Amino acid sequence: MSLAVLISSMHVQMKQSFVRPMFRFCLLANPVLNTILLYEMYRNSGEDNFMAYVVLGAGLMGIWSCICFSSAGDINRERYSGTLALIFAAPASFPAIILGKILGNTILSLVTLVISLITAVVFFHVPVTLGSPLLFVIALFGAVVTFVVISSVIACLLTLSRKTELYMNCIEIPLILLCGFAFPVTILPKAVQTISYALSPTYAVELMRMAVWGVDNIALFWEKFGIMVGITAIYAILSWLLYRRIDRRVRIAATLEVA
């Protein structure tokens, strides 16, 4: 995979994404609306650390919405503009181009955390508390990596589909609920929790909340971090295997069109 291609794709994608009204809505308006919604949910709940659920929850929901938009919208756009096949057949690495697109949108989406924080502080006077700043940065980095890897899996699955936006709408909200972006996973039924803990973003969210509260059990933090890394590695391998399978299918059929 060419690093130069990845960086170039990421740079171009960031510029292209920001000029699109839908992406700007996900990036700028969505975190404001989510912050207001979550604050109203938790205002009378007895939870006094709004950073852990309101700010963090709204920010992560915004990040995931932007990533869903990139995974579905960009592939769909390339398909209908007739350039997806050209990108796939180009001398440059197709995975590097797609990963660059995902990285570009993911980096931009981090703005949603800042907007959520500003909204909570300005409108609701939420105190800014961060118990373990360094561990929060580590957890945030892990969350970004796992989101990017999941997006690459989704991008591979959607490459041969004409219904990318439909599928992403079916994936976006369930993942927000299953991974506990807006509320603790522990309130879900036991059977559903089994699914939740098979998803790496669940651990990323828990790690970030632990860092916001202040990590008392450092061993537990690194244990959860290790599990997140392990599941993310499985996703990365799955993404590569899917790409190899798609590459083989496309070369045999000589088309990216779906039957």
N, C-alpha and C positions, 0 to 999 in steps of 0.2 A: 504494500500500500504506500503510495507516494505522499510524503508529508506536504510537499509543495502543492499538490492537487487538493489535499484536504483543507489546507489553510486558505487557498484561493477560493474553493467552494464555500467555505464558511464565511469569508469576507463578502462575497457576492450575495450570499443568501441573507445576511444581516441587512444589507442595503435594500434588497428586494422585498423582504418581509415587512420592513418598517413603512413602506409606502402603501401597503395594502390595508384598507380600512378595517377588515375583519381582524387582522392580526393586531392592529393598534387598539381595537376594542378589547381583545383578550389581554393585551399587555397593560393598558392604561385604565380602562373602565372596569373590567372584570374584578380586579383585586379590591377596588373601592366598594363595589356592590357586595362582594363576598364578605368583606370586613364588616359592613353594616349588618348583613344577614347573621353572621356568626356572633356579633356582639349582642344583638337582640335575643339570640338563642341562649347565650350564656349569662346575660345580665342578671337574671334572678335565679341562677342555678346553684349558687353557693361557691362556685369556682372563682377564686380571687386572682389567679395568675392568668390574665387575659393574653399575655404574650404567647403562652404555650398552646392555646386553642384558637383564639381570634386572629392574632397577627400571623402566627405560623400556619394555621389552617388556611386562611385566605391566601397567603402567599404561595403555598404549595398547590392549592387548587388552581391558581393563576398559572403557575409554572406548567402544571400538567395540561391545562387547556391549550397553552401555547405549543407544547410538544405534540399534542393530538393534532392541532392545526397543521403543524409541520409534517407530521407523518402521513396524514391523509391528503391535505390540501395541495402540498407541493408535488407529490407523486401524481395526483389527479390532474393537476395543471400541466405537468410535463406530458402526460398521456394525451390530453385533449389538444394540446398545442402541437403534437406530433414530434416532440423532441425526446421522449422517453427512450424510444428505440435507438435514436442517435447517441444518446448518453451511454446507453448500455454497450453499444458497439464501438464507442470511442477508444482510442489508445490509452487514455487515462483510466485509472481504476474506477469501476462503477461503485464498489463499496466506499472508496475514499470520497467520491462525489456526494453520495447519499449521507455518509457520516458527517461530512462537512456541513451539509444542509441542516442536519439535526443539531449539530453542535452550535451552529450560528443562531438558530432559534432558541436553543436552551440557554445560551449565554445572555441573549436579550431578555429572556423570560425571568432572569434573576431580579430584574427591575421590579417585578410584582411584589417581592418581599419588602422592598423599600417603600413602595406605594402603600402597601397594607399597613406598615408601621406608621407612616406619616398620617394616614387616614385615622388610625386608632388613637394616635396621640393628639391630633388636632381636634377631632370631632368628639371623642369620648374620653380624652385625658387619661388614657391607659398608661400606667407607669412602665418605663423601659427597664426590664430586668433581664439579666443574662448571667446565670449562676456560674457557668464554665465557658468563657468565651472561646478559648482555644479548642476545646472539645466540640463546641458548636460549629466552628469552621471546618473541623475534620468531618463531622457528621454531614454538614452541608455539601462538602466536596464528594463524600460517598453517595449522597442523595443524587447529585448531578450526574455522577458516573452511572448509577443504576438506572436513572431515567433515560439517559442516552442509549444504554444497552437495550433496554426494553423497547425504545423507539426503533432501534435498528431491527429488532425481531419483527415488530409490527410492520415496518417498511418493507421487509422481505416478504411478509405474508400478503401485503397489499399490492406488490409490484405487478402481479398477474390478475388483479381484480379491477373491474370497472365500478365497483360499489364501495370505493374507499371511504367516502364521507359517511355513508350509512353505517359501515362497520365501526368507524371511529366513534360515532355517536353512541353505539351500543357498548363500546369499551370505556369511554371517558368517565361516565357517572358511576358505573359499578366499581371501577378501580378506586375512585375517590371514597366510596363507602367502605369497600373491603379493606383498604389500607389505613383507615382511620385518620384521614386528613382533617375531618371536622369534629370527630369525637373518638374516644378510646375504643380500640378494637374489642376490649374486654366486655363491652355491653352487648356485643353480637352473640347470637346463639353459638354453642360449642361447635356444631358442625360447620358453621360459616367461618368461625375462627381458624379452623384447620386450613381452609382455603386462604385466609388472610395471611397466615404465617408461612405459606408457601410462596408469597410474593415479597420480593426484596424491598419495595418501597415501604412496607409495613415497618420493617426494622429501621429504615432511614428516618421515618417519622418519629418512632419511639426514641431513637438516639438523639434527635434534635430536641425533643421535649425534655429528655433527661438533662441535656446541656443547658436548656433554658432554666429548668428548676435548680440546677446545680447537682453535679454527679457526686453522690455519696459512696456508691459502690463502683469503683473503677473497673473491677474485674468483670462485673455484669455488663458494663458499657462495652468493653473490648470483646466480650463473648458475643453480644448482639452484633457488633461490628464485623466480627469474623463470619457469623452466619450470613450477614448481608453480602459480604464479599464472595462467599461460596456460592450463594444463589445467583448473584450477578455473573459469576464466572460460568455457571451452567447456561444462563441466558446468552452469554457471548458465544459459547460453543454452539448453541442452538442456532443463533443468528448466522454463524459461518456455515453450518451444515445446510441451512435453508438456502443461503445464497448459492452454494455449490450445486444444490439440487435444481434451483431455478436456472442457473447458468447452463447446466447440462440440458435441461428441458428446452430452453430457448434456442440453444445451438442445434439441437436435433430438429425442432419444429421450424426454425428459422423465422420466428415471429414472437413478439411479446403480446400479441392479441390473445384474448381468452376465448376458448371455444364456446 
